[in-house]
């Protein structure tokens, strides 16, 4: 799935978590975080620390890849689970 906005990242994280049938509290516990931190990652992803994003992706078995779009200098961000 190609992501174009921070909100797309939050939605992908939420969908990946729900695909595992985990609550925000369950994911937070597995990550050693608070539920409010997972909620913030899903609802305010523009404030996400890259290290936290990578930790959440790893726990959810989400692959995150960044590349360029053809000959443009614009970045391309994709996530798959």
N, C-alpha and C positions, 0 to 999 in steps of 0.2 A: 504494500500500500504506500503510495507516494504521499508525503506530508508537506503541506504548504504553509501551515501556520502553527504557532505553539498550541492552539486549541486542538489541532489534529493529533499532536503528540499526546495530549491528555486523554483524548477519546480513545486512541489506540491502547494506551496503558490500561484504561478502564475496561475496554473490551477484552484485552488479554487476561486481566485479573478475573473477570466474570467467566471467561471460557474455562478457567480452572475451578470455578464455583467457589472462589475465595471472597470473603468480605475484606473491606479495607483493613479491619483490625487483624485479620489472619495474615494478610500480606505484611503488614507492619510488624507483627510479632516475628515472622520469619526473617525479616530484615533487621530486626533490632531497632525499629523506629516506633514512633507514635502514630496512631491512626490519623491524627490531624495532618501529619506529614504526607501520608499517602493521599489523603483528600486534596491537599494543596498541590501535589504533583499532578493529579487528575484535573483539577479545576483552575489552577494557576500555573501551568507548565512553563510559562515565560520566566518564572522565578526559580526554576529548577537548576540546581547545581549539576554539572555534567557528571561528576562522580556518583551522585545519587541516581541520576537517570540511568547510568550504566549498571548500577547495582539492581535497580528495579527491573530493568530489561533482562539481566542475567537470571534473576529469580523467576521471572515470568516466561523464560525461554523465548524471549523476543530478540530477533536479530536486528541490529541497527546498522545501517550502512549509509555512508555519505559519499557523494561523488559530484561530478560536474555534469551539467546538461549540455551535451554536444559540444559545440564550439564556443558556447557562451561562458562567461565567468560566473554564472549563477550556480549556487550549490544545489544539489539534489539530495534530499533526505528520505530514506525509506525505512520502514519497520515491518517485519513479518513475524507472525507467531503461528 
